[in-house]
Amino acid sequence: MAKILIKNIKGLFQAGENIPKYKKGEQMDNGDIIENAFLAIEDDQIIAYGKMEDWGGINDWRDLEVVDAEGKFVLPTFCDSHTHAVFAATREEEFEDRIKGLSYEEIALKGGGILNSAGRLQEMDEDTLFKEALERIHGLAEYGTGAIEIKSGYGLSVEGELKMLRVIKRLKAASPMAIKATFLGAHAFPNEYKENHNGYMDLMINEMLPKIAEEGLADYIDCFCERNYFTVEQMTRLLKEGAKYNLIPKVHVNQFSIMGGIKAAVDHGALSVDHLEELNEADIKSLKGSHTMPTFLPGCSFFLSIPYGKARQVLCADLPLALASDFNPGSSPSGNMQLLTSIACAKMNMTPIETLNATTLNTAYAMGISETHGSITVGKKANIMITHQISSLARIPYSFGENNIETVILNGKVFHSNLKEHEN
C-alpha cells in the first residue's frame, strides 16, 4: 500500500472536516487554509492532515514517500465541471473569421461552429477519437485538473452521439482523472433537421436516450437553450424525458440572451446552469433557495469577446458560483484552469480565493462528486496539487499563463511532476 507524507506545507487550502458541499456569498473568500501543515496519504485516500506542530512523526517507513513542501501550497486538484474535450479537430479558421468581423452566431449560421465540429467528428473513427482525447485531458492534468466533465454534442446523430459517449466511457476506464459524461445531443439542430425540429427532438427521445441508458453511457443531460438553438419548451420536454432514465440536468443557458431557461432548469432539478453571460434579477430569484450551481465560463467570454458573467451580483445575493473552462475547439480552446482564475480575477472582480473555491469545491459539487473530491478531508480521494515555491495563493491568478503547479497527485499516485525541471 503506497503512502505519501507531505510536510512543511506553507498553506493547505480547503482543509477541514466541516467544509460545506459548496461555498456561497461571503464564504467564497474563505480558503480554510492551515499554515505550516502536513498531509498524509495512504493508497488513494487522504488519511490525516494538520499543523506541523501536531504531527506525531513517522512510525512506519515502509513504502513511504516523503515530500518536503517548504514554501509551497497544497490544494485539492481543480474540478472542471463543463467541457467538450472530445472532438475531432480544432477550428482556427473560425478564429480568423471572428478577427475579420464575423460573430460566433454568424459563423454558426453559415455552417461553422457546432455543425463544423459535428461534420469532422463523423469522419473520425472511435479509436483515434479516444487516443487524442486521452492525450488532451492528460495534458490538462499537468495544470492541476484532476476531475473533468465531458459532453457529447458533436455527433448530432444516433451513431455520432453514441460514438462520443462510448469514447467518454473508455476515458473513464483509462484515466486516473474522475470523469463524468453528459449527453448533449441538443447542442444544435443538424442540417437534415433544420426545418424539422420536432423530428430531431423525437430522434433524441425515442432512439438516442434508450440506447444511452441501455449502455450506461451518461451521468447527466444537457441542452443548449438559446436563441437560434433550443427553446425553453424544447429543453423542458427533453429534461422530462431524460429524467425517466435518471439523467440529471446540467444545461447551457443565458449565453447570448435571457429566455427563462434558468427558472425552467431549476424547476427540473438541474445540478448546474452554465454560461450565464446574461443574467437578470428574475434569474437570481430563481436560483435562490435552489440546489442548482450557477457556473460561469469566462474563457468563452474572453475568446468570443462577449460579456463576462456578473460574479459580484451573484455573490452579493448570497449565492454560490462555480468557474469551468468550457474547453472546446470553437469558443474556448483552453482547459487551463489556472488561466481561468486569472481571467475571473481581472475581468469579473473575483478575489483569488473566490476563484480557487469556484474551481475546486464548487465545481466538485457541479460535477456531483462532492463526497470524494473538492476539499482536503479525511476519506476523500487523494487528488491534490503542490505549487512551486510561491509567496501566496494569489500568485496562481496573478501570473496568468504560467504553470504554478509543480506536482499533481491523482488517486494517491504522482501523475505529473516537474520538480527536477523546476530545480534545474
NORBELRA-V666763 format. One record per residue. N is the residue number from 0. PSI is psi in whole degrees, 0 to 359 (999 if undefined). OMEGA is omega in degrees with one decimal (999 if undefined). Layout:
N & PSI & OMEGA
N & PSI & OMEGA
This chain:
0 & 116 & -177.0
1 & 142 & 179.3
2 & 143 & 176.1
3 & 132 & 173.2
4 & 123 & 176.6
5 & 122 & -174.9
6 & 166 & 176.7
7 & 34 & -179.2
8 & 129 & -179.8
9 & 317 & 177.7
10 & 126 & 178.4
11 & 110 & -171.9
12 & 142 & 175.7
13 & 45 & -175.3
14 & 129 & 177.0
15 & 162 & 179.1
16 & 354 & 179.5
17 & 28 & 176.4
18 & 130 & 178.4
19 & 168 & 178.1
20 & 329 & 172.8
21 & 159 & 176.6
22 & 152 & -177.2
23 & 164 & 174.8
24 & 231 & -177.5
25 & 336 & 177.4
26 & 334 & -174.1
27 & 339 & -179.5
28 & 14 & 176.4
29 & 119 & -176.6
30 & 357 & -176.4
31 & 58 & -174.6
32 & 129 & 172.3
33 & 121 & -179.4
34 & 150 & -179.0
35 & 67 & -168.2
36 & 170 & 170.7
37 & 160 & 177.2
38 & 128 & -179.7
39 & 133 & -179.1
40 & 137 & 174.6
41 & 128 & -174.3
42 & 245 & -177.6
43 & 16 & -174.2
44 & 156 & 170.9
45 & 126 & -178.1
46 & 341 & 180.0
47 & 156 & 174.9
48 & 168 & 177.8
49 & 193 & 178.2
50 & 147 & 179.5
51 & 327 & -179.0
52 & 341 & 178.7
53 & 0 & -178.3
54 & 133 & -175.2
55 & 3 & -178.5
56 & 182 & -176.1
57 & 121 & 178.7
58 & 331 & -176.0
59 & 110 & -177.5
60 & 354 & -175.9
61 & 131 & 177.8
62 & 30 & -177.3
63 & 129 & 172.5
64 & 126 & 179.3
65 & 128 & -179.7
66 & 124 & 176.3
67 & 113 & -175.5
68 & 33 & -179.7
69 & 128 & -180.0
70 & 5 & -175.0
71 & 153 & 177.0
72 & 151 & 175.8
73 & 132 & -177.6
74 & 158 & 166.9
75 & 147 & 179.6
76 & 157 & 177.0
77 & 144 & 170.2
78 & 117 & -178.9
79 & 103 & -168.3
80 & 7 & 179.2
81 & 103 & 175.2
82 & 163 & 172.1
83 & 54 & -167.4
84 & 352 & 173.4
85 & 111 & 177.8
86 & 165 & -172.3
87 & 333 & -175.8
88 & 155 & 174.6
89 & 171 & -174.0
90 & 57 & -178.9
91 & 328 & -177.4
92 & 327 & 177.9
93 & 328 & 174.6
94 & 316 & 178.7
95 & 323 & 177.2
96 & 320 & -179.9
97 & 323 & 176.9
98 & 325 & -178.7
99 & 1 & 170.9
100 & 352 & 179.4
101 & 143 & 176.7
102 & 166 & 177.7
103 & 317 & -179.3
104 & 322 & 178.5
105 & 321 & 177.4
106 & 318 & 179.3
107 & 319 & -177.6
108 & 339 & 179.0
109 & 16 & 174.2
110 & 4 & 177.2
111 & 204 & 176.0
112 & 224 & -175.4
113 & 319 & -179.2
114 & 329 & 175.3
115 & 310 & 179.0
116 & 323 & -180.0
117 & 318 & 179.3
118 & 319 & -179.0
119 & 327 & -179.6
120 & 324 & 179.9
121 & 331 & -174.8
122 & 346 & -175.6
123 & 136 & 179.8
124 & 159 & -173.8
125 & 320 & -177.6
126 & 318 & 178.8
127 & 319 & 178.8
128 & 317 & 179.0
129 & 311 & -177.5
130 & 314 & -178.5
131 & 322 & -179.5
132 & 320 & 179.5
133 & 315 & 177.8
134 & 322 & -177.9
135 & 311 & -176.5
136 & 330 & 176.9
137 & 334 & 171.9
138 & 325 & 178.4
139 & 328 & -179.7
140 & 332 & 179.1
141 & 338 & 177.9
142 & 6 & 173.0
143 & 1 & 179.0
144 & 123 & -179.3
145 & 353 & 178.1
146 & 143 & -174.6
147 & 136 & 171.4
148 & 136 & -179.3
149 & 131 & -178.8
150 & 152 & 165.7
151 & 205 & 175.7
152 & 353 & 173.6
153 & 11 & 176.8
154 & 304 & 177.7
155 & 26 & 172.2
156 & 164 & 179.8
157 & 310 & -177.2
158 & 317 & -176.9
159 & 317 & 179.9
160 & 319 & 177.8
161 & 321 & 178.7
162 & 314 & 179.9
163 & 314 & -177.5
164 & 328 & 175.1
165 & 323 & 176.0
166 & 316 & 179.4
167 & 322 & 177.2
168 & 321 & 176.9
169 & 323 & 177.8
170 & 320 & 177.9
171 & 319 & -177.0
172 & 332 & -172.5
173 & 341 & -172.6
174 & 145 & 173.5
175 & 350 & 176.8
176 & 147 & 171.4
177 & 128 & -175.4
178 & 135 & 173.3
179 & 143 & -177.8
180 & 135 & 179.2
181 & 129 & 176.5
182 & 117 & 180.0
183 & 52 & 175.0
184 & 330 & 179.6
185 & 57 & 179.0
186 & 324 & 177.2
187 & 163 & 175.2
188 & 122 & 178.4
189 & 160 & -174.4
190 & 322 & -177.0
191 & 347 & 177.3
192 & 19 & -176.8
193 & 325 & 179.9
194 & 11 & -176.8
195 & 68 & -176.9
196 & 322 & 178.5
197 & 326 & 178.8
198 & 320 & 179.1
199 & 323 & 175.2
200 & 316 & 178.8
201 & 321 & -179.7
202 & 315 & 179.1
203 & 315 & -174.0
204 & 318 & -172.7
205 & 335 & -176.9
206 & 314 & -176.9
207 & 307 & -174.3
208 & 315 & 179.6
209 & 320 & -178.8
210 & 322 & 177.0
211 & 317 & 179.4
212 & 320 & -178.7
213 & 322 & -178.1
214 & 359 & -179.6
215 & 49 & -170.8
216 & 346 & -174.6
217 & 146 & 173.7
218 & 327 & -173.3
219 & 167 & 176.1
220 & 141 & -174.5
221 & 162 & 177.0
222 & 135 & 176.6
223 & 89 & -178.0
224 & 101 & -172.6
225 & 155 & 176.7
226 & 142 & -176.7
227 & 4 & 177.6
228 & 254 & -176.9
229 & 137 & -179.7
230 & 167 & 176.1
231 & 320 & -179.4
232 & 318 & 178.6
233 & 319 & 177.4
234 & 315 & -179.2
235 & 316 & 178.5
236 & 316 & -178.2
237 & 318 & -179.3
238 & 322 & 177.3
239 & 318 & 179.6
240 & 322 & 178.4
241 & 325 & 179.9
242 & 332 & 178.7
243 & 339 & 178.8
244 & 19 & 178.2
245 & 30 & 176.2
246 & 117 & -178.2
247 & 137 & -178.7
248 & 139 & 166.1
249 & 107 & -164.2
250 & 152 & 172.2
251 & 122 & 175.7
252 & 154 & 169.9
253 & 36 & 176.0
254 & 314 & -178.1
255 & 340 & -175.0
256 & 162 & 178.5
257 & 117 & -174.8
258 & 4 & -175.4
259 & 12 & -177.3
260 & 330 & -178.8
261 & 311 & 179.7
262 & 317 & 179.8
263 & 319 & 179.5
264 & 316 & 177.9
265 & 316 & -179.7
266 & 334 & -179.4
267 & 20 & 171.8
268 & 32 & -179.3
269 & 136 & 175.5
270 & 325 & 176.9
271 & 154 & 169.7
272 & 125 & -166.5
273 & 146 & -176.5
274 & 273 & 173.8
275 & 28 & 175.2
276 & 331 & 174.1
277 & 135 & -175.7
278 & 138 & 176.5
279 & 179 & -176.2
280 & 326 & 178.1
281 & 322 & 177.5
282 & 316 & 178.2
283 & 315 & 179.8
284 & 320 & 179.6
285 & 326 & -177.0
286 & 334 & -179.4
287 & 132 & 178.9
288 & 359 & 179.9
289 & 176 & 174.7
290 & 23 & -177.0
291 & 131 & -178.1
292 & 115 & 172.1
293 & 128 & -175.3
294 & 122 & 179.6
295 & 149 & -177.5
296 & 72 & -172.3
297 & 340 & 175.7
298 & 323 & 177.6
299 & 317 & 178.1
300 & 317 & 179.7
301 & 312 & -171.8
302 & 327 & -178.9
303 & 354 & -176.5
304 & 47 & 174.8
305 & 169 & -176.5
306 & 150 & 173.5
307 & 150 & 178.1
308 & 148 & -177.2
309 & 78 & -176.1
310 & 316 & -176.6
311 & 325 & 177.1
312 & 318 & -179.9
313 & 314 & -178.4
314 & 323 & 178.4
315 & 339 & 176.2
316 & 9 & -179.7
317 & 37 & 176.6
318 & 159 & 172.7
319 & 169 & 168.6
320 & 152 & 176.8
321 & 158 & 176.3
322 & 125 & 178.2
323 & 164 & -169.6
324 & 332 & -171.0
325 & 30 & -176.7
326 & 117 & -179.9
327 & 163 & -173.5
328 & 349 & -174.2
329 & 312 & -171.4
330 & 353 & 178.4
331 & 73 & -173.5
332 & 41 & 174.3
333 & 132 & 175.4
334 & 18 & -178.9
335 & 104 & -176.1
336 & 335 & 174.5
337 & 317 & 177.0
338 & 324 & 179.0
339 & 319 & 178.4
340 & 325 & 178.2
341 & 313 & -179.1
342 & 318 & -178.3
343 & 323 & 177.2
344 & 313 & -173.5
345 & 326 & -171.8
346 & 344 & -178.0
347 & 6 & 177.3
348 & 34 & 175.1
349 & 149 & 175.8
350 & 159 & 177.5
351 & 317 & -179.9
352 & 321 & 177.0
353 & 318 & -178.5
354 & 326 & 179.6
355 & 325 & 171.4
356 & 321 & -175.5
357 & 345 & -178.3
358 & 1 & 178.4
359 & 280 & -176.7
360 & 310 & -173.9
361 & 327 & 176.3
362 & 331 & 173.1
363 & 318 & 176.2
364 & 316 & -178.0
365 & 345 & 174.8
366 & 351 & -178.3
367 & 27 & -178.0
368 & 29 & -178.5
369 & 331 & -177.1
370 & 340 & -174.0
371 & 342 & -172.8
372 & 168 & 169.3
373 & 345 & 178.9
374 & 165 & 175.5
375 & 95 & -174.8
376 & 139 & -179.7
377 & 131 & 179.2
378 & 344 & 178.0
379 & 163 & 179.5
380 & 141 & 178.0
381 & 70 & 174.8
382 & 98 & -173.8
383 & 162 & 175.0
384 & 145 & 179.3
385 & 128 & -179.9
386 & 169 & 164.1
387 & 178 & 173.9
388 & 112 & -178.1
389 & 156 & -175.3
390 & 327 & -179.8
391 & 167 & 177.5
392 & 338 & 177.6
393 & 341 & 179.4
394 & 329 & -177.4
395 & 305 & 176.3
396 & 333 & -177.0
397 & 313 & -175.0
398 & 68 & -171.3
399 & 135 & -179.2
400 & 343 & 179.2
401 & 143 & 175.6
402 & 107 & -178.5
403 & 2 & -177.5
404 & 125 & -178.1
405 & 317 & -175.2
406 & 137 & 175.6
407 & 126 & 178.6
408 & 123 & 178.7
409 & 128 & -179.6
410 & 39 & 174.7
411 & 4 & 180.0
412 & 143 & 178.0
413 & 117 & 179.6
414 & 321 & -179.4
415 & 139 & 175.0
416 & 132 & 172.0
417 & 35 & -179.1
418 & 309 & -178.4
419 & 318 & 179.7
420 & 319 & -178.8
421 & 321 & -177.6
422 & 331 & 178.8
423 & 999 & 999
